[in-house]
């Protein structure tokens, strides 16, 4: 499942980043989004997703959140 479709308030593990865009992958890596890292969706609105990763909160757009594949703990 993608991060955008994940349940709010529940912790997930990042499975992989699905993108062919190297810059996008590097950007997400700089935020701490890489395989095996725990992530939580704090809130989701129309086209944005607020996530918590590595004790930080980030607001990312729908495209970024759909590139992050997660699974249940």
PyMOL Python script that loads the backbone (N, CA, C, O; Angstrom):
from pymol import cmd

cmd.read_pdbstr("""\
ATOM      1  N   UNK A   1       0.842  -1.172   0.000  1.00  0.00           N
ATOM      2  CA  UNK A   1       0.000   0.000   0.000  1.00  0.00           C
ATOM      3  C   UNK A   1       0.888   1.236   0.000  1.00  0.00           C
ATOM      4  O   UNK A   1       2.050   1.177   0.400  1.00  0.00           O
ATOM      5  N   UNK A   2       0.342   2.335  -0.443  1.00  0.00           N
ATOM      6  CA  UNK A   2       1.112   3.578  -0.459  1.00  0.00           C
ATOM      7  C   UNK A   2       0.929   4.315   0.862  1.00  0.00           C
ATOM      8  O   UNK A   2      -0.009   4.044   1.612  1.00  0.00           O
ATOM      9  N   UNK A   3       1.821   5.235   1.134  1.00  0.00           N
ATOM     10  CA  UNK A   3       1.708   6.030   2.351  1.00  0.00           C
ATOM     11  C   UNK A   3       0.431   6.860   2.332  1.00  0.00           C
ATOM     12  O   UNK A   3      -0.181   7.074   3.378  1.00  0.00           O
ATOM     13  N   UNK A   4       0.020   7.329   1.155  1.00  0.00           N
ATOM     14  CA  UNK A   4      -1.190   8.150   1.064  1.00  0.00           C
ATOM     15  C   UNK A   4      -2.442   7.367   1.444  1.00  0.00           C
ATOM     16  O   UNK A   4      -3.397   7.948   1.960  1.00  0.00           O
ATOM     17  N   UNK A   5      -2.453   6.079   1.200  1.00  0.00           N
ATOM     18  CA  UNK A   5      -3.629   5.266   1.534  1.00  0.00           C
ATOM     19  C   UNK A   5      -3.540   4.634   2.924  1.00  0.00           C
ATOM     20  O   UNK A   5      -4.460   3.929   3.339  1.00  0.00           O
ATOM     21  N   UNK A   6      -2.454   4.874   3.640  1.00  0.00           N
ATOM     22  CA  UNK A   6      -2.271   4.303   4.982  1.00  0.00           C
ATOM     23  C   UNK A   6      -3.205   4.972   5.997  1.00  0.00           C
ATOM     24  O   UNK A   6      -3.611   6.122   5.828  1.00  0.00           O
ATOM     25  N   UNK A   7      -3.526   4.237   7.033  1.00  0.00           N
ATOM     26  CA  UNK A   7      -4.415   4.720   8.094  1.00  0.00           C
ATOM     27  C   UNK A   7      -3.687   5.751   8.952  1.00  0.00           C
ATOM     28  O   UNK A   7      -2.524   5.566   9.309  1.00  0.00           O
ATOM     29  N   UNK A   8      -4.378   6.830   9.275  1.00  0.00           N
ATOM     30  CA  UNK A   8      -3.802   7.883  10.117  1.00  0.00           C
ATOM     31  C   UNK A   8      -3.556   7.367  11.531  1.00  0.00           C
ATOM     32  O   UNK A   8      -4.375   6.634  12.085  1.00  0.00           O
ATOM     33  N   UNK A   9      -2.419   7.756  12.109  1.00  0.00           N
ATOM     34  CA  UNK A   9      -2.097   7.413  13.482  1.00  0.00           C
ATOM     35  C   UNK A   9      -1.485   6.030  13.674  1.00  0.00           C
ATOM     36  O   UNK A   9      -1.118   5.677  14.794  1.00  0.00           O
ATOM     37  N   UNK A  10      -1.368   5.255  12.630  1.00  0.00           N
ATOM     38  CA  UNK A  10      -0.821   3.905  12.725  1.00  0.00           C
ATOM     39  C   UNK A  10       0.602   3.900  12.167  1.00  0.00           C
ATOM     40  O   UNK A  10       0.889   4.544  11.158  1.00  0.00           O
ATOM     41  N   UNK A  11       1.490   3.158  12.845  1.00  0.00           N
ATOM     42  CA  UNK A  11       2.878   3.091  12.405  1.00  0.00           C
ATOM     43  C   UNK A  11       3.057   1.994  11.352  1.00  0.00           C
ATOM     44  O   UNK A  11       2.535   0.888  11.486  1.00  0.00           O
ATOM     45  N   UNK A  12       3.796   2.326  10.323  1.00  0.00           N
ATOM     46  CA  UNK A  12       4.102   1.404   9.236  1.00  0.00           C
ATOM     47  C   UNK A  12       5.613   1.363   9.036  1.00  0.00           C
ATOM     48  O   UNK A  12       6.344   2.195   9.574  1.00  0.00           O
ATOM     49  N   UNK A  13       6.067   0.398   8.266  1.00  0.00           N
ATOM     50  CA  UNK A  13       7.475   0.295   7.879  1.00  0.00           C
ATOM     51  C   UNK A  13       7.559   0.573   6.376  1.00  0.00           C
ATOM     52  O   UNK A  13       6.765   0.049   5.594  1.00  0.00           O
ATOM     53  N   UNK A  14       8.519   1.393   5.986  1.00  0.00           N
ATOM     54  CA  UNK A  14       8.704   1.682   4.567  1.00  0.00           C
ATOM     55  C   UNK A  14       9.281   0.442   3.895  1.00  0.00           C
ATOM     56  O   UNK A  14      10.328  -0.073   4.289  1.00  0.00           O
ATOM     57  N   UNK A  15       8.579  -0.018   2.882  1.00  0.00           N
ATOM     58  CA  UNK A  15       9.009  -1.190   2.124  1.00  0.00           C
ATOM     59  C   UNK A  15       9.983  -0.774   1.021  1.00  0.00           C
ATOM     60  O   UNK A  15      11.066  -1.345   0.887  1.00  0.00           O
ATOM     61  N   UNK A  16       9.591   0.215   0.243  1.00  0.00           N
ATOM     62  CA  UNK A  16      10.442   0.691  -0.846  1.00  0.00           C
ATOM     63  C   UNK A  16       9.909   2.032  -1.359  1.00  0.00           C
ATOM     64  O   UNK A  16       8.793   2.444  -1.042  1.00  0.00           O
ATOM     65  N   UNK A  17      10.737   2.690  -2.152  1.00  0.00           N
ATOM     66  CA  UNK A  17      10.345   3.917  -2.828  1.00  0.00           C
ATOM     67  C   UNK A  17      10.178   3.568  -4.298  1.00  0.00           C
ATOM     68  O   UNK A  17      11.123   3.114  -4.943  1.00  0.00           O
ATOM     69  N   UNK A  18       8.982   3.776  -4.828  1.00  0.00           N
ATOM     70  CA  UNK A  18       8.690   3.430  -6.219  1.00  0.00           C
ATOM     71  C   UNK A  18       8.711   4.682  -7.078  1.00  0.00           C
ATOM     72  O   UNK A  18       7.714   5.397  -7.179  1.00  0.00           O
ATOM     73  N   UNK A  19       9.854   4.939  -7.692  1.00  0.00           N
ATOM     74  CA  UNK A  19       9.958   6.065  -8.612  1.00  0.00           C
ATOM     75  C   UNK A  19      11.138   5.843  -9.544  1.00  0.00           C
ATOM     76  O   UNK A  19      12.117   5.185  -9.191  1.00  0.00           O
ATOM     77  N   UNK A  20      11.028   6.400 -10.727  1.00  0.00           N
ATOM     78  CA  UNK A  20      12.131   6.372 -11.674  1.00  0.00           C
ATOM     79  C   UNK A  20      12.921   7.680 -11.622  1.00  0.00           C
ATOM     80  O   UNK A  20      13.935   7.834 -12.304  1.00  0.00           O
ATOM     81  N   UNK A  21      12.445   8.612 -10.809  1.00  0.00           N
ATOM     82  CA  UNK A  21      13.065   9.929 -10.686  1.00  0.00           C
ATOM     83  C   UNK A  21      14.136   9.890  -9.592  1.00  0.00           C
ATOM     84  O   UNK A  21      13.815   9.780  -8.409  1.00  0.00           O
ATOM     85  N   UNK A  22      15.389   9.979  -9.987  1.00  0.00           N
ATOM     86  CA  UNK A  22      16.494   9.931  -9.031  1.00  0.00           C
ATOM     87  C   UNK A  22      16.485  11.084  -8.042  1.00  0.00           C
ATOM     88  O   UNK A  22      16.833  10.901  -6.875  1.00  0.00           O
ATOM     89  N   UNK A  23      16.087  12.283  -8.498  1.00  0.00           N
ATOM     90  CA  UNK A  23      16.029  13.451  -7.607  1.00  0.00           C
ATOM     91  C   UNK A  23      14.967  13.256  -6.529  1.00  0.00           C
ATOM     92  O   UNK A  23      15.183  13.600  -5.367  1.00  0.00           O
ATOM     93  N   UNK A  24      13.829  12.707  -6.915  1.00  0.00           N
ATOM     94  CA  UNK A  24      12.755  12.442  -5.962  1.00  0.00           C
ATOM     95  C   UNK A  24      13.207  11.424  -4.927  1.00  0.00           C
ATOM     96  O   UNK A  24      12.956  11.593  -3.734  1.00  0.00           O
ATOM     97  N   UNK A  25      13.861  10.388  -5.372  1.00  0.00           N
ATOM     98  CA  UNK A  25      14.359   9.357  -4.453  1.00  0.00           C
ATOM     99  C   UNK A  25      15.403   9.933  -3.494  1.00  0.00           C
ATOM    100  O   UNK A  25      15.394   9.616  -2.304  1.00  0.00           O
ATOM    101  N   UNK A  26      16.302  10.776  -4.005  1.00  0.00           N
ATOM    102  CA  UNK A  26      17.312  11.421  -3.158  1.00  0.00           C
ATOM    103  C   UNK A  26      16.670  12.353  -2.142  1.00  0.00           C
ATOM    104  O   UNK A  26      17.098  12.413  -0.989  1.00  0.00           O
ATOM    105  N   UNK A  27      15.637  13.083  -2.571  1.00  0.00           N
ATOM    106  CA  UNK A  27      14.939  13.990  -1.661  1.00  0.00           C
ATOM    107  C   UNK A  27      14.287  13.217  -0.518  1.00  0.00           C
ATOM    108  O   UNK A  27      14.428  13.591   0.646  1.00  0.00           O
ATOM    109  N   UNK A  28      13.580  12.149  -0.847  1.00  0.00           N
ATOM    110  CA  UNK A  28      12.935  11.342   0.189  1.00  0.00           C
ATOM    111  C   UNK A  28      13.961  10.717   1.121  1.00  0.00           C
ATOM    112  O   UNK A  28      13.728  10.619   2.326  1.00  0.00           O
ATOM    113  N   UNK A  29      15.093  10.293   0.574  1.00  0.00           N
ATOM    114  CA  UNK A  29      16.160   9.737   1.403  1.00  0.00           C
ATOM    115  C   UNK A  29      16.678  10.794   2.379  1.00  0.00           C
ATOM    116  O   UNK A  29      16.972  10.477   3.531  1.00  0.00           O
ATOM    117  N   UNK A  30      16.792  12.045   1.928  1.00  0.00           N
ATOM    118  CA  UNK A  30      17.268  13.116   2.809  1.00  0.00           C
ATOM    119  C   UNK A  30      16.287  13.397   3.950  1.00  0.00           C
ATOM    120  O   UNK A  30      16.682  13.911   4.997  1.00  0.00           O
ATOM    121  N   UNK A  31      15.010  13.059   3.749  1.00  0.00           N
ATOM    122  CA  UNK A  31      14.007  13.209   4.813  1.00  0.00           C
ATOM    123  C   UNK A  31      14.032  12.030   5.779  1.00  0.00           C
ATOM    124  O   UNK A  31      13.436  12.096   6.854  1.00  0.00           O
ATOM    125  N   UNK A  32      14.707  10.968   5.408  1.00  0.00           N
ATOM    126  CA  UNK A  32      14.756   9.775   6.245  1.00  0.00           C
ATOM    127  C   UNK A  32      13.835   8.682   5.761  1.00  0.00           C
ATOM    128  O   UNK A  32      13.595   7.710   6.477  1.00  0.00           O
ATOM    129  N   UNK A  33      13.316   8.824   4.555  1.00  0.00           N
ATOM    130  CA  UNK A  33      12.412   7.823   3.982  1.00  0.00           C
ATOM    131  C   UNK A  33      13.199   6.833   3.154  1.00  0.00           C
ATOM    132  O   UNK A  33      13.539   7.099   2.002  1.00  0.00           O
ATOM    133  N   UNK A  34      13.484   5.695   3.746  1.00  0.00           N
ATOM    134  CA  UNK A  34      14.153   4.618   3.028  1.00  0.00           C
ATOM    135  C   UNK A  34      13.689   3.296   3.606  1.00  0.00           C
ATOM    136  O   UNK A  34      13.089   3.256   4.680  1.00  0.00           O
ATOM    137  N   UNK A  35      13.960   2.243   2.913  1.00  0.00           N
ATOM    138  CA  UNK A  35      13.486   0.910   3.262  1.00  0.00           C
ATOM    139  C   UNK A  35      13.846   0.536   4.704  1.00  0.00           C
ATOM    140  O   UNK A  35      14.987   0.698   5.137  1.00  0.00           O
ATOM    141  N   UNK A  36      12.841   0.029   5.438  1.00  0.00           N
ATOM    142  CA  UNK A  36      13.047  -0.432   6.810  1.00  0.00           C
ATOM    143  C   UNK A  36      12.791   0.618   7.872  1.00  0.00           C
ATOM    144  O   UNK A  36      12.814   0.303   9.062  1.00  0.00           O
ATOM    145  N   UNK A  37      12.547   1.860   7.474  1.00  0.00           N
ATOM    146  CA  UNK A  37      12.343   2.954   8.431  1.00  0.00           C
ATOM    147  C   UNK A  37      10.869   3.045   8.834  1.00  0.00           C
ATOM    148  O   UNK A  37       9.998   2.995   7.966  1.00  0.00           O
ATOM    149  N   UNK A  38      10.567   3.180  10.146  1.00  0.00           N
ATOM    150  CA  UNK A  38       9.175   3.360  10.571  1.00  0.00           C
ATOM    151  C   UNK A  38       8.659   4.746  10.195  1.00  0.00           C
ATOM    152  O   UNK A  38       9.397   5.730  10.248  1.00  0.00           O
ATOM    153  N   UNK A  39       7.397   4.812   9.819  1.00  0.00           N
ATOM    154  CA  UNK A  39       6.758   6.064   9.419  1.00  0.00           C
ATOM    155  C   UNK A  39       5.304   6.037   9.872  1.00  0.00           C
ATOM    156  O   UNK A  39       4.673   4.980   9.884  1.00  0.00           O
ATOM    157  N   UNK A  40       4.776   7.191  10.242  1.00  0.00           N
ATOM    158  CA  UNK A  40       3.390   7.309  10.684  1.00  0.00           C
ATOM    159  C   UNK A  40       2.715   8.446   9.931  1.00  0.00           C
ATOM    160  O   UNK A  40       3.290   9.525   9.787  1.00  0.00           O
ATOM    161  N   UNK A  41       1.497   8.210   9.448  1.00  0.00           N
ATOM    162  CA  UNK A  41       0.702   9.277   8.836  1.00  0.00           C
ATOM    163  C   UNK A  41       0.000  10.015   9.961  1.00  0.00           C
ATOM    164  O   UNK A  41      -0.809   9.433  10.684  1.00  0.00           O
ATOM    165  N   UNK A  42       0.308  11.303  10.109  1.00  0.00           N
ATOM    166  CA  UNK A  42      -0.302  12.118  11.150  1.00  0.00           C
ATOM    167  C   UNK A  42      -1.659  12.641  10.686  1.00  0.00           C
ATOM    168  O   UNK A  42      -2.643  12.572  11.422  1.00  0.00           O
ATOM    169  N   UNK A  43      -1.705  13.158   9.475  1.00  0.00           N
ATOM    170  CA  UNK A  43      -2.947  13.699   8.917  1.00  0.00           C
ATOM    171  C   UNK A  43      -2.884  13.624   7.406  1.00  0.00           C
ATOM    172  O   UNK A  43      -1.809  13.602   6.808  1.00  0.00           O
ATOM    173  N   UNK A  44      -4.050  13.586   6.811  1.00  0.00           N
ATOM    174  CA  UNK A  44      -4.139  13.559   5.352  1.00  0.00           C
ATOM    175  C   UNK A  44      -5.250  14.519   4.958  1.00  0.00           C
ATOM    176  O   UNK A  44      -6.353  14.481   5.504  1.00  0.00           O
ATOM    177  N   UNK A  45      -4.938  15.365   4.014  1.00  0.00           N
ATOM    178  CA  UNK A  45      -5.954  16.260   3.486  1.00  0.00           C
ATOM    179  C   UNK A  45      -6.104  15.989   2.003  1.00  0.00           C
ATOM    180  O   UNK A  45      -5.616  14.975   1.504  1.00  0.00           O
ATOM    181  N   UNK A  46      -6.751  16.854   1.318  1.00  0.00           N
ATOM    182  CA  UNK A  46      -7.077  16.637  -0.085  1.00  0.00           C
ATOM    183  C   UNK A  46      -5.883  16.159  -0.924  1.00  0.00           C
ATOM    184  O   UNK A  46      -5.938  15.078  -1.511  1.00  0.00           O
ATOM    185  N   UNK A  47      -4.829  16.937  -0.982  1.00  0.00           N
ATOM    186  CA  UNK A  47      -3.681  16.574  -1.815  1.00  0.00           C
ATOM    187  C   UNK A  47      -2.371  16.573  -1.049  1.00  0.00           C
ATOM    188  O   UNK A  47      -1.302  16.610  -1.659  1.00  0.00           O
ATOM    189  N   UNK A  48      -2.432  16.531   0.272  1.00  0.00           N
ATOM    190  CA  UNK A  48      -1.213  16.512   1.077  1.00  0.00           C
ATOM    191  C   UNK A  48      -1.301  15.436   2.148  1.00  0.00           C
ATOM    192  O   UNK A  48      -2.381  14.954   2.492  1.00  0.00           O
ATOM    193  N   UNK A  49      -0.149  15.079   2.657  1.00  0.00           N
ATOM    194  CA  UNK A  49      -0.052  14.070   3.696  1.00  0.00           C
ATOM    195  C   UNK A  49       1.005  14.545   4.697  1.00  0.00           C
ATOM    196  O   UNK A  49       2.128  14.867   4.308  1.00  0.00           O
ATOM    197  N   UNK A  50       0.651  14.589   5.973  1.00  0.00           N
ATOM    198  CA  UNK A  50       1.611  14.933   7.016  1.00  0.00           C
ATOM    199  C   UNK A  50       2.101  13.626   7.615  1.00  0.00           C
ATOM    200  O   UNK A  50       1.315  12.825   8.122  1.00  0.00           O
ATOM    201  N   UNK A  51       3.419  13.422   7.547  1.00  0.00           N
ATOM    202  CA  UNK A  51       3.980  12.180   8.046  1.00  0.00           C
ATOM    203  C   UNK A  51       5.027  12.464   9.103  1.00  0.00           C
ATOM    204  O   UNK A  51       5.616  13.544   9.150  1.00  0.00           O
ATOM    205  N   UNK A  52       5.244  11.479   9.945  1.00  0.00           N
ATOM    206  CA  UNK A  52       6.269  11.554  10.973  1.00  0.00           C
ATOM    207  C   UNK A  52       7.279  10.455  10.699  1.00  0.00           C
ATOM    208  O   UNK A  52       6.937   9.275  10.627  1.00  0.00           O
ATOM    209  N   UNK A  53       8.533  10.870  10.547  1.00  0.00           N
ATOM    210  CA  UNK A  53       9.615   9.923  10.320  1.00  0.00           C
ATOM    211  C   UNK A  53      10.855  10.466  11.024  1.00  0.00           C
ATOM    212  O   UNK A  53      11.199  11.640  10.881  1.00  0.00           O
ATOM    213  N   UNK A  54      11.523   9.600  11.787  1.00  0.00           N
ATOM    214  CA  UNK A  54      12.734   9.980  12.532  1.00  0.00           C
ATOM    215  C   UNK A  54      12.496  11.205  13.432  1.00  0.00           C
ATOM    216  O   UNK A  54      13.298  12.139  13.424  1.00  0.00           O
ATOM    217  N   UNK A  55      11.417  11.206  14.193  1.00  0.00           N
ATOM    218  CA  UNK A  55      11.078  12.275  15.138  1.00  0.00           C
ATOM    219  C   UNK A  55      10.908  13.642  14.475  1.00  0.00           C
ATOM    220  O   UNK A  55      11.063  14.671  15.132  1.00  0.00           O
ATOM    221  N   UNK A  56      10.595  13.658  13.196  1.00  0.00           N
ATOM    222  CA  UNK A  56      10.319  14.902  12.477  1.00  0.00           C
ATOM    223  C   UNK A  56       9.006  14.750  11.735  1.00  0.00           C
ATOM    224  O   UNK A  56       8.599  13.643  11.381  1.00  0.00           O
ATOM    225  N   UNK A  57       8.344  15.882  11.504  1.00  0.00           N
ATOM    226  CA  UNK A  57       7.096  15.877  10.744  1.00  0.00           C
ATOM    227  C   UNK A  57       7.301  16.623   9.441  1.00  0.00           C
ATOM    228  O   UNK A  57       7.930  17.680   9.399  1.00  0.00           O
ATOM    229  N   UNK A  58       6.752  16.048   8.373  1.00  0.00           N
ATOM    230  CA  UNK A  58       6.859  16.657   7.057  1.00  0.00           C
ATOM    231  C   UNK A  58       5.500  16.630   6.378  1.00  0.00           C
ATOM    232  O   UNK A  58       4.740  15.672   6.516  1.00  0.00           O
ATOM    233  N   UNK A  59       5.212  17.681   5.652  1.00  0.00           N
ATOM    234  CA  UNK A  59       4.005  17.743   4.834  1.00  0.00           C
ATOM    235  C   UNK A  59       4.450  17.532   3.388  1.00  0.00           C
ATOM    236  O   UNK A  59       5.183  18.349   2.830  1.00  0.00           O
ATOM    237  N   UNK A  60       4.005  16.442   2.795  1.00  0.00           N
ATOM    238  CA  UNK A  60       4.404  16.125   1.428  1.00  0.00           C
ATOM    239  C   UNK A  60       3.163  16.050   0.547  1.00  0.00           C
ATOM    240  O   UNK A  60       2.057  15.816   1.036  1.00  0.00           O
ATOM    241  N   UNK A  61       3.352  16.248  -0.742  1.00  0.00           N
ATOM    242  CA  UNK A  61       2.209  16.207  -1.648  1.00  0.00           C
ATOM    243  C   UNK A  61       1.819  14.764  -1.984  1.00  0.00           C
ATOM    244  O   UNK A  61       2.495  13.808  -1.605  1.00  0.00           O
ATOM    245  N   UNK A  62       0.734  14.648  -2.690  1.00  0.00           N
ATOM    246  CA  UNK A  62       0.178  13.333  -2.999  1.00  0.00           C
ATOM    247  C   UNK A  62       1.145  12.484  -3.825  1.00  0.00           C
ATOM    248  O   UNK A  62       1.270  11.283  -3.587  1.00  0.00           O
ATOM    249  N   UNK A  63       1.831  13.102  -4.799  1.00  0.00           N
ATOM    250  CA  UNK A  63       2.766  12.370  -5.654  1.00  0.00           C
ATOM    251  C   UNK A  63       3.874  11.730  -4.823  1.00  0.00           C
ATOM    252  O   UNK A  63       4.214  10.567  -5.037  1.00  0.00           O
ATOM    253  N   UNK A  64       4.439  12.479  -3.877  1.00  0.00           N
ATOM    254  CA  UNK A  64       5.498  11.928  -3.030  1.00  0.00           C
ATOM    255  C   UNK A  64       4.966  10.810  -2.148  1.00  0.00           C
ATOM    256  O   UNK A  64       5.600   9.764  -2.013  1.00  0.00           O
ATOM    257  N   UNK A  65       3.805  11.031  -1.549  1.00  0.00           N
ATOM    258  CA  UNK A  65       3.268  10.024  -0.638  1.00  0.00           C
ATOM    259  C   UNK A  65       2.848   8.754  -1.356  1.00  0.00           C
ATOM    260  O   UNK A  65       2.815   7.687  -0.742  1.00  0.00           O
ATOM    261  N   UNK A  66       2.528   8.842  -2.635  1.00  0.00           N
ATOM    262  CA  UNK A  66       2.163   7.638  -3.388  1.00  0.00           C
ATOM    263  C   UNK A  66       3.394   6.888  -3.884  1.00  0.00           C
ATOM    264  O   UNK A  66       3.285   5.736  -4.302  1.00  0.00           O
ATOM    265  N   UNK A  67       4.557   7.520  -3.844  1.00  0.00           N
ATOM    266  CA  UNK A  67       5.796   6.846  -4.238  1.00  0.00           C
ATOM    267  C   UNK A  67       6.354   6.001  -3.089  1.00  0.00           C
ATOM    268  O   UNK A  67       7.199   5.133  -3.308  1.00  0.00           O
ATOM    269  N   UNK A  68       5.880   6.257  -1.867  1.00  0.00           N
ATOM    270  CA  UNK A  68       6.377   5.534  -0.685  1.00  0.00           C
ATOM    271  C   UNK A  68       5.468   4.330  -0.421  1.00  0.00           C
ATOM    272  O   UNK A  68       4.292   4.486  -0.094  1.00  0.00           O
ATOM    273  N   UNK A  69       6.031   3.130  -0.569  1.00  0.00           N
ATOM    274  CA  UNK A  69       5.296   1.894  -0.295  1.00  0.00           C
ATOM    275  C   UNK A  69       5.579   1.445   1.128  1.00  0.00           C
ATOM    276  O   UNK A  69       6.734   1.387   1.551  1.00  0.00           O
ATOM    277  N   UNK A  70       4.520   1.127   1.865  1.00  0.00           N
ATOM    278  CA  UNK A  70       4.658   0.739   3.274  1.00  0.00           C
ATOM    279  C   UNK A  70       3.944  -0.581   3.523  1.00  0.00           C
ATOM    280  O   UNK A  70       3.140  -1.030   2.707  1.00  0.00           O
ATOM    281  N   UNK A  71       4.253  -1.206   4.681  1.00  0.00           N
ATOM    282  CA  UNK A  71       3.522  -2.396   5.121  1.00  0.00           C
ATOM    283  C   UNK A  71       3.317  -2.306   6.624  1.00  0.00           C
ATOM    284  O   UNK A  71       4.038  -1.592   7.321  1.00  0.00           O
ATOM    285  N   UNK A  72       2.309  -3.050   7.121  1.00  0.00           N
ATOM    286  CA  UNK A  72       1.979  -3.078   8.548  1.00  0.00           C
ATOM    287  C   UNK A  72       3.116  -3.692   9.355  1.00  0.00           C
ATOM    288  O   UNK A  72       3.878  -4.532   8.877  1.00  0.00           O
ATOM    289  N   UNK A  73       3.194  -3.235  10.590  1.00  0.00           N
ATOM    290  CA  UNK A  73       4.172  -3.823  11.506  1.00  0.00           C
ATOM    291  C   UNK A  73       3.609  -5.116  12.049  1.00  0.00           C
ATOM    292  O   UNK A  73       4.264  -5.789  12.846  1.00  0.00           O
TER     293      UNK A  73
END
""", "prot")
cmd.dss("prot")
cmd.show_as("cartoon", "prot")
cmd.util.cbc("prot")
cmd.orient("prot")
